[in-house]
Amino acid sequence: MLKMKAACERCSAPLGLTDEAYICSYECTFCLVCADELHRECPNCQGNLLLRPSRNSSPTQVAKTGFKAKLEKILP
């Protein structure tokens, strides 16, 4: 599964799941401005930086159900 990093590796700009970002084959992640300044070449592996696909939601943010969800409501 593609890791959707939350910030640009060069300037630390926040990157949401639907924001335009660029990645290499090792999933190094850069914002549009940094990708353009790097001429769409990854400084880590010298691979191509390509447009990262977007996601509407994170698979780790799935609503909790069942016993664990009930415990989290009860326990502070």
Buried (B, 14 or more C-beta within 10 A) or exposed (E): EEEBBBBBBBEEBEBEBEBEBBBBEEEBBBBBEBBEEBEBEBEEEEBEBEEBEEEEEEEEEEEEEEEEEEEEEEEE
